[in-house]
Structure formats: structure tokens, C-alpha cells
Amino acid sequence: MLSLPDSVLCVHLRLALLAALHFLNSITIGPQAVHISMAAQVERTLVRIEEILRRTSELALSEAEVALIERRMRVLQALIEVPAIIKRGDQERMLHLALEIEALPPDEEARWNMIPLYFTFWRTALLLGEGASLIPTLLAVKQQMVGSGDSLVTIRVMTWLAFASVQAAQLHLAQQECLETLALIEQSGARTIMAGYAYHFLFQVSYAWNRLEEAADWLHRLQHIEQHGSSWQRGTSLAPSCLCNSSKP
């Protein structure tokens, strides 16, 4: 879809943007060079779509449709920008970007609202340390995504919920979400850095309950991922944790 000629792309703009979204969702693992290459492909597609939108009179697109396409392009551009912000440790830019994306009107499709939610999660849970306030929203979104068939996004939301639950000292909920996350990862065969976060939070829960042998087991599993898998802490799907100290509950 991302390599289609303009003559085909112009009649499948929504589908092309959806393909770009799935493309970006799939690059939370693997070498950094692969991330950069795949993100660059998405950026080139967005540039082409911008050029197509300048010819709206030829395409007979409504104002509402153009606004929707432009909004989806903006959230994709914001998502692409995040790794560079993390690399710089630029908390101010991240906050500015979060506020901008959160201010956009909600999308008609739940999957597109996950990107603004990502920024809301970062600002509220990580920057302000108020993850507890997000738990009702994250529980509702989780229910929406469970029936969507999009395992990667569902796993991501469940991991955000686990983080917020640990931060709110709702440890039973955190444990439940982590175990469900790991089960869904195994069931779907997904390759995702979220397993590392689930093990990390389970370690915290077990340690807080003084179940030291259990905590040691979770820590061992986390260390196995660090030693034999991709660098899970490099991923941006949970949150850009290097930008603020409150990312470590």
C-alpha cells in the first residue's frame, strides 16, 4: 500500500494511512536502523498524500474528509517524531507535542484515538505521576480494543493500564493486567517489547508483597529478554521513559 502509484493512492487515502499506522505499530522491535528505514517510508507516503490533498478539486473530497485525512496524518507525524525526542531527552518538546495532539478532535475510529491516548498517558502518568486518574479511561479503552482483533494495540493498552495501576498502588489490578498481557502475547504470537514491561511490573508487585522468590523469577525472565531479545527499553510503545524520573513507579 505504501508503494502504490499516485493514481491508485489518491482513491485509497484512508487505507494508505491505516497501512502506515500498522507499519508504525509493528516497528517497536528490531534494530534501530530498521526503525529509521520503515519510519522514513511512512514519511515519504505522508508527503505524497499532502501533495494529493492539494489537488482536492480533482479528487472531489469533502471538507470533512480532507479534515479527517489531515488529522490522521498529523498524529502519524507526531508518532514518528517521538523517537528523536526521546533520543534528545527533550521533555519540553514532548509536552508541547502531547498538548497539541490531545487537543485534536476525536477520530471516528477507536484505533486512531490510541495515538492521542499515548500522549495523554505520557503527560498524565509519567510527567505528572497521576496515572490513577487514567485507570477508568484505560479500562474502557481496553474493552473496546479487546474485540477489535488488533492484538498489538490491545497489548499496549493493557500495559499502560498495568503501569497506571502500579502507580496507583492497585497491585491486584496491575498483576491481572500483566498476566493477561503475557497470555495475549503468547496466544497471538506477537513479537513485542511489552512482555518486558509486564515482567518488570510483575517483579514490582511481587516484591511489594514480599514474595521474594516469585519476584526473583520475574526478574530472571526480564533479564532473559534483555540478554537474548531486542533492547526492550528502547521501545516507545509504553512511554518515553527516559524523559522523566516518574516513569519508574
N, C-alpha and C positions, 0 to 999 in steps of 0.2 A: 504493500500500500504506500509506503513512504517513497518508493522509487517510481511511482506511476507518472506518465506524462501529464502535462498541464491539462490537456484536453479531457482526460479522464478524471484527474484530481478535482477539477472545478465542479464536477457534478457529484462528488463524494466527499465534500469537505468535512462533514461530521464524522464519517467513517475514518477518514485520514487522521483526524485529531484523536479519535478513540484509539487507533492503532499506535499513535505517538504516545498516548497515555500508558498503554500496556507496555510499550517499549521501555519507557522510563521506569515503570514499576518493576521491570524484570532485571534491571541492572544494579541491584543492591548487592550483588556478589560478583566475584571475578576480579581480575587485575584492573588497576586504575586506568591503564591505557585503553582497556575495553570500554570502561565507563565513558571516557572522554570521547572515544570514537562514536559510540552509539548516541550520546547526547548531541554530538555535532550533526549527526544525520537528522535528528529531530529538529534542530535549529534550522538546518537548510530547508526542511519541509515547511517550517513556520514562515520563513522568508518568502517562499514560493506562494504560500496561501495569502500572505499580506499583499503580494503583487496581484493575485487573482481578485482579492476583495476591492482593489482599486478600480476594477472593471465591473462593478456591481450592476451597472446599467445593462451590460451584455448578459449578465447571469440571471437577471430578473429576481434577485434576492430581496426579501422584505427587510425593512429596517430592524425588525425583531430578530430575524435570522442572522443578520450581519452582527448585531449586538451580541448574540449568543456565541457566534464563532469567535469574535474578538475577545470575549470574556474567557473562553476556554483557552485561547492562545495565550492570554496573559498569565493564567495560572500555570500553564506549562512552562512558560518562560521563567516564572518565579521559581518553579521547582528545579529547573536546570541551573539557576543561579546559586542555589543553596550550597553545593559542594565547594565552590570558590569562596563563599562567605565563611564557611567552616574552616577552610584552609588558612584564611587570613585571621580567623578569630574575631571577626568584625561583628560584635554584638549589636552595635548601633544600627548597622545596615540591616541586620536580620530583623530587628524590632520594627524598623521603618517598613520593610517588605511585608512583615506579618500584618501590620495595621492596614496596609494598602489592600492586601488580598482578602483580609477579613471583611473589609468594607464593601466588597463586590456583592451584587445581588446573588441570592442563592440560585443554583442551577436546577433545572427541572429533573436531572438525573442524579441519583444519590452518589454514584461513583465520582462525579466531578466535584462534589462537595467535600470529598476526602482531602483535597489539597488545602482549601481554606481551614479545614479542621486540623490538619497537620500544623499549620502556623498558629492556630489558636492553642493547640496543645503545647507547642514550644513556649509561647508567650505566657500562658497561664500556669502550666505545671513546672516548667523549667526555669523561666525567668522570675516569676513571682512566687513560685513554690505553693501555688494554690490548686494543686491537682484535684483535691477533694471536690471542688466545685464543678469539675468536669465529669464526675462519675455518672450522674443521671444521663447526661448527653451521650457519653460513650456507650452506656448500656443500651440506649435506644438505637444508636447507630449500629452497634453490634447486631442487634436483632434484624435490622434492615439488611445488613450485609450477609448474614448467615444464609439467607435464602437467595442471594444474588448469584451464587455459583462462582464468585471471584475469590478464590481461596487466599491469594496473596494479600489482597486488601483486607479481608476478614481477619487474617492472622495479624496484620499490622494494627488494626483497631483493638484487637484483644490484648496486644502487647502494650499499647498505650493505656488501656484500662488497667492492666496489671501494675504499670508504673504509678498511675494515679492512686491506685488502691494501697500500694506500699507507702506512698507519700502521705496518704490519709490514715495510715495505721489500720486499715481494713484488711488484715492479713489473711483471713479466710477467703475473702473475695480475690485477693491477689493470687493466692495459691490455686484457687479454682481456675482462674483465667490462664495462668501459666500452664497448668496441666492440660486444659482444653486446647491451648495453643500448640503444645507439643503433639497432642493427639491429632490435631488437624494437619500439622506439618507432615506427620507420618502417613496419615490417610491420603493426603493429596499428592504426596511425593514431591512437595515443593522444596526447592533449594533456596533457603532464605537465612539471612543473618538473625532473624527473630528468635531462633532457637537459643542463640547465645544470650539474648536478653532474658528469655524465660528462665534459663538456668541461673542466671545472675540473680533474678528476683526470688526464685525458689531458695537459693542459698541464703538470701537476706531473711526470708520468712522463717526458715528452719533455724537459723542462728538466733533470731529474736525469740523463738520458742524454746531455745536451749536444747534443741535436738541436734547435738553436735555431730553425731555420726552421719545423720541424714544430710546435714549441711555440708559435710566433707564430701559426700557422694555427689551432690550438685556441683560443688566447686571442681571436683575431678572432671565431671562432664564438660563444664565450661572450659577448663584448661585444655581438654582434648580438642575442642573446637578451635581454640586459639593456636594450638600447635599443629593441627592437621588440616584445618579448614582455611577459608579465606579470612582476612582480618575483619572479624565481625564488627569491631568497634569503629571501623571506617565508614560503615553504612550510615545513611541519613534517614532511614525509614522510621526509626523510633524518634529521634530528635537530634539536633546538632549539639551533642552533649559537651563538646569542648568549649562552648561559648559561655557556659556559666557553671558555677560550682553547684548550684541546686539540682543539677542533673543527676546527682548521685544520692538517692534517698537513703 
